[in-house]
Amino acid sequence: MIHYVVRRVFIGLLTLLLITFVIYALIRHIPGSPLDADPSMMDPSKMPSKADVDRMLTVYGLDKPWYEAYVHWLKNTVQLDFGNSFSQKKPVADLIGARIGATLKLSITSLVLTYLLAIPLGLFSTVRSGKLDERVMSFLLYMLYSFPSFVAALFLQLLFAVKFGGSWLELPLMGDRSAHYDDLTNSQQAWDQLKHMILPVTCFTYGSLAYYCRFVKANMEEVIRQDYIRTARAKGLGPVRILVHHAFRNTLIPFVTLMGLTLPGLLSGAIILEQIFNWPGMGELFFFSIVSRDYPTIMTLTLMFSILTLLGQLLADIMYAFVDPRIRFN
């Protein structure tokens, strides 16, 4: 296994190099520059001279060709120096560190809820396949899956923040905490954060819940038609043991693949939903960094998401051998 992991890590490093090279080339050729978003360039009464513009280009590192600038960025990144944000004038690592917690609160909560609900619902759908209750549940899940999350977010805000305003059902409209958060006790702070999370987590969860549930059901229906399932039934094994121990265990390979692909989603956030709920997460940071042509922030986030994607695929491949003894790394 060690040789396999080393080989995959080497291929992953080459992939990262190619990804960052292409992305850096693309963002440097996007119309506009960081100078266009700099506040000092916005005041018509204080138009900078050519010398000032050249000095600012040197400060931002834009006076060199993009490929030379990429090599400079790569050298600094290898030394874990991610540079300073052009737009916010702060270290990029500090910006990400300040927002990563807010994104993890939503993504991990949503992922745990998705697995806790999708697996039992998928197994229930398999057992009750073709029955009225299963058809009704499948219809509702298809509706949820096809309903855009940003539209649901607006409806939920209108319902719980406006319609139910002033009642015990009222939920915060946006943000991750109230304005008087620092004046609350510890228990009140926890409750305040929980209330702010309800609507965003709901919008994060329902679409993936519908997808995972149908994914489990589709794989289970393929497995329960196999010969070894009929053999287990002929031996008199109970339906629960057959379903969970024999059938579901053999659906774990595609499920593990899906779990590996969710790893980058834990930190990437959701740009539209975070904008709607004014949630200070990674998606919002990524959006504003693109708008402001904040190259160091864009590249650091791209590198982080790429590493998580490759790491998720590697972990999924390693987990295959644990869920299926027939798989060998050679």
C-alpha positions in Angstrom: 0.0 0.0 0.0 2.9 2.4 0.7 4.1 2.2 -2.9 0.6 2.9 -4.1 0.2 5.9 -1.8 3.6 7.3 -2.8 2.8 6.9 -6.5 -0.6 8.6 -6.0 1.0 11.5 -4.0 3.5 12.0 -6.8 0.8 12.1 -9.4 -1.2 14.4 -7.2 1.6 16.9 -6.9 2.0 17.0 -10.7 -1.8 17.5 -11.0 -1.7 20.4 -8.5 1.2 22.0 -10.5 -0.9 21.8 -13.7 -4.1 23.1 -12.0 -2.4 26.1 -10.4 -0.5 26.9 -13.6 -3.7 26.9 -15.7 -5.7 28.8 -13.1 -3.0 31.5 -12.6 -2.9 32.0 -16.4 -6.6 32.3 -16.6 -7.1 34.8 -13.7 -4.2 37.0 -15.0 -6.0 37.2 -18.4 -9.4 38.2 -16.9 -10.4 41.7 -17.9 -9.6 44.2 -15.2 -6.9 44.2 -12.5 -6.6 44.7 -8.8 -5.9 48.4 -9.4 -9.5 48.8 -10.7 -10.8 47.7 -7.3 -8.3 49.7 -5.2 -10.2 52.5 -3.3 -7.3 54.9 -4.0 -8.1 54.5 -7.8 -11.8 55.4 -7.4 -11.6 59.1 -6.5 -11.6 61.1 -9.8 -10.1 64.1 -8.0 -7.1 62.1 -7.1 -6.1 60.4 -10.3 -2.7 58.8 -9.8 0.2 59.7 -12.0 2.0 57.2 -14.2 4.7 56.9 -11.6 2.1 56.0 -9.0 0.5 53.4 -11.2 3.9 51.8 -12.0 4.7 51.8 -8.3 1.4 50.1 -7.4 2.0 47.5 -10.2 5.4 46.7 -8.6 3.8 46.4 -5.2 1.2 44.0 -6.5 3.7 42.1 -8.5 1.9 42.9 -11.8 5.0 44.4 -13.5 6.2 41.0 -14.5 4.9 38.6 -17.1 2.3 36.2 -15.7 4.5 33.1 -15.9 7.3 34.8 -14.0 4.7 35.9 -11.4 3.5 32.3 -11.2 7.0 31.0 -10.5 7.3 33.7 -7.7 4.0 32.7 -6.3 4.9 29.0 -6.4 8.2 29.6 -4.6 6.4 31.5 -1.8 3.7 28.8 -1.5 6.2 26.0 -1.1 7.5 28.0 1.9 3.9 28.3 3.2 3.9 32.0 2.4 0.5 32.7 0.8 1.0 36.5 0.5 -1.3 39.3 1.4 -4.7 40.0 0.1 -4.8 42.8 -2.5 -8.2 44.0 -1.5 -8.2 43.6 2.3 -4.5 44.2 2.9 -4.3 41.3 5.3 -2.4 37.9 5.1 -4.4 35.5 3.1 -3.9 32.8 5.7 -5.6 35.1 8.3 -8.6 35.7 6.0 -9.1 32.0 5.5 -8.6 31.2 9.2 -11.3 33.8 10.1 -13.9 32.2 7.8 -13.1 28.5 7.8 -15.0 28.0 11.1 -18.2 29.5 9.9 -18.2 27.3 6.7 -17.3 24.1 8.7 -20.3 24.8 11.0 -22.7 24.7 8.1 -21.0 22.0 6.0 -20.3 19.4 8.8 -23.7 19.8 10.3 -25.3 19.5 6.9 -23.2 16.4 6.0 -23.9 14.6 9.3 -27.7 15.3 8.9 -27.6 14.1 5.3 -26.0 10.7 6.2 -28.1 10.2 9.3 -31.3 10.7 7.3 -30.4 9.5 3.8 -29.2 6.0 4.8 -32.3 5.0 6.8 -34.6 6.6 4.2 -32.7 4.8 1.4 -33.0 1.4 3.2 -36.7 2.1 3.9 -37.3 2.9 0.2 -35.6 -0.4 -0.8 -37.8 -2.4 1.6 -41.0 -0.6 0.6 -40.2 -0.4 -3.1 -43.4 0.0 -5.1 -45.6 0.6 -2.1 -47.7 3.8 -1.8 -45.6 5.3 1.1 -42.4 4.7 -0.9 -43.8 6.3 -4.0 -45.0 9.4 -2.0 -41.6 9.7 -0.3 -39.8 9.4 -3.7 -42.0 12.0 -5.2 -41.3 14.4 -2.4 -37.5 13.7 -2.6 -37.6 14.4 -6.4 -39.4 17.7 -5.8 -36.8 18.7 -3.2 -33.9 17.7 -5.4 -35.2 19.7 -8.4 -36.1 22.8 -6.2 -33.2 25.4 -6.3 -31.7 26.0 -2.9 -31.4 29.7 -3.4 -35.2 30.0 -4.2 -35.9 27.9 -1.1 -33.7 30.2 0.9 -35.7 33.3 -0.1 -39.0 31.5 0.7 -37.7 30.4 4.1 -36.5 33.9 4.9 -39.9 35.4 4.0 -41.7 32.7 6.0 -39.7 32.5 9.2 -38.1 36.0 9.4 -41.0 38.1 8.0 -44.2 36.2 8.2 -43.5 34.7 11.7 -41.7 37.9 12.9 -42.4 38.5 16.5 -43.6 35.0 17.2 -41.8 32.0 18.8 -41.2 30.7 15.3 -39.2 33.7 14.1 -35.7 32.9 12.9 -32.9 35.3 12.1 -32.8 36.7 8.6 -29.1 36.6 8.0 -25.7 36.5 9.6 -24.2 33.9 12.0 -24.9 35.8 15.2 -27.0 38.6 16.6 -25.7 42.2 17.2 -25.9 41.8 21.0 -24.1 38.4 20.9 -21.2 39.5 23.2 -23.7 40.5 25.9 -25.3 37.0 26.1 -24.4 34.1 28.4 -22.7 31.0 27.1 -25.9 29.1 26.8 -27.7 32.0 25.1 -24.8 32.4 22.7 -25.1 28.7 21.7 -28.8 29.1 21.2 -28.3 32.3 19.2 -25.8 30.5 16.9 -28.1 27.5 16.5 -31.0 29.7 15.5 -28.9 31.5 12.9 -27.8 28.1 11.5 -31.3 26.5 11.0 -32.2 28.2 7.7 -28.8 27.9 6.0 -28.4 24.3 7.1 -31.8 23.4 5.9 -31.0 24.8 2.4 -27.6 23.1 2.4 -29.1 19.8 3.4 -32.3 19.1 1.6 -30.9 18.8 -2.0 -28.1 16.4 -1.0 -30.5 14.5 1.2 -32.7 13.7 -1.7 -29.7 12.7 -3.9 -28.1 10.5 -1.3 -31.4 8.8 -0.5 -32.0 7.9 -4.2 -28.3 6.9 -4.5 -28.6 4.4 -1.6 -31.9 3.0 -3.0 -30.6 2.6 -6.5 -27.5 0.7 -5.4 -29.4 -1.4 -2.9 -31.9 -2.5 -5.6 -29.1 -3.7 -7.7 -27.5 -5.7 -4.9 -30.6 -7.4 -3.5 -31.1 -9.1 -6.9 -27.8 -10.9 -6.5 -27.6 -14.7 -6.0 -26.0 -14.5 -2.6 -28.9 -12.5 -1.3 -31.3 -15.2 -2.4 -29.0 -17.7 -0.7 -29.1 -15.8 2.5 -32.9 -15.7 2.4 -33.0 -19.5 1.7 -30.8 -20.1 4.8 -33.5 -18.3 6.9 -31.6 -15.2 7.8 -33.8 -12.3 9.0 -34.7 -9.4 6.7 -32.9 -6.8 8.8 -29.6 -8.9 8.8 -29.8 -9.5 5.1 -30.5 -5.8 4.4 -27.9 -4.2 6.6 -25.1 -6.9 6.9 -25.2 -8.4 3.5 -26.8 -6.0 1.1 -25.9 -2.5 2.4 -22.3 -3.6 3.1 -21.8 -4.4 -0.6 -23.1 -1.0 -1.7 -20.3 0.8 0.3 -17.9 1.1 -2.6 -19.9 3.6 -4.7 -21.0 5.2 -1.4 -17.3 5.6 -0.3 -16.6 7.2 -3.7 -19.4 9.7 -3.1 -18.1 10.4 0.4 -14.6 11.1 -1.0 -16.0 13.6 -3.4 -17.7 15.5 -0.6 -14.4 16.4 1.2 -13.7 19.6 -0.8 -17.3 20.7 -0.3 -16.7 20.8 3.5 -14.6 24.0 3.0 -15.7 25.4 -0.3 -19.0 26.6 1.0 -21.9 27.8 -1.3 -21.4 31.2 -2.9 -25.1 32.0 -3.6 -26.4 30.7 -0.2 -23.8 32.5 1.7 -24.6 35.7 -0.1 -28.3 35.3 0.6 -27.8 34.6 4.3 -24.8 37.0 4.6 -22.9 34.1 6.1 -19.2 34.9 6.6 -17.9 31.7 5.0 -15.4 30.6 2.4 -17.9 30.9 -0.5 -18.4 34.6 0.2 -14.6 35.1 0.4 -14.1 33.3 -2.9 -16.7 35.4 -4.6 -15.3 38.7 -3.4 -11.8 37.7 -4.2 -12.8 37.1 -7.8 -14.7 40.3 -8.1 -11.8 42.3 -6.7 -9.2 40.4 -8.8 -7.5 39.4 -5.5 -5.0 37.0 -7.1 -3.3 35.7 -3.9 -6.6 34.8 -2.3 -8.0 33.2 -5.4 -4.9 31.1 -5.9 -4.7 30.0 -2.2 -8.4 29.0 -2.2 -7.9 27.2 -5.5 -4.9 25.3 -4.1 -6.8 24.3 -1.0 -9.8 23.1 -2.8 -7.7 21.1 -5.3 -5.7 19.5 -2.5 -9.0 18.5 -0.8 -10.3 17.0 -4.0 -7.2 14.9 -4.6 -7.0 13.9 -1.0 -10.7 12.9 -1.0 -10.1 10.7 -4.0 -7.0 9.1 -2.4 -8.9 8.4 0.8 -11.8 6.9 -1.1 -9.4 4.6 -3.0 -7.7 3.5 0.3 -11.0 2.8 1.9 -12.0 0.5 -0.9 -9.7 -2.2 0.4 -11.4 -2.0 3.8 -15.0 -2.3 2.5 -14.1 -4.9 -0.1 -11.4 -7.5 0.7 -11.2 -8.5 -3.0 -9.5 -5.2 -3.8 -5.7 -5.2 -3.8 -3.5 -2.1 -4.3 -1.2 -3.8 -6.7 
